[in-house]
């Protein structure tokens, strides 16, 4: 929070929302588009409008998903460079994605009702 000319400026909430939903988004991309590597996932997220995601957030999220068994990892030769670590969704990851999609839909509906002042 910063003060400017006596007014309080608060960072927009999109960054916090993105951090909270990053794993859901990653699982969704891996399910719909297949195995991918970090840089390509960053590009895909950015193309979808999540251009605030940085490698410092992406790679720990992928590591957590791998530790939890939600994604598998395989190394493959890179094009004209070092090898790449490819991530793919597992069956366990698909089950989590389905649960999180349902939970997200319920949460989104509730927030929409409240934010729009509906009953």
Buried (B, 14 or more C-beta within 10 A) or exposed (E): EEEEEEEEEEEEEEEEEBEEBBBBBBBBBBBEEEBBBBEBBBEBBEEEEBEBBEEEBBBEBBEEBBEEEBBBBEEEEEEEEEEBBBBBBBEBBBEBBEEBBEEEEEEEEEEEEEEEEEE
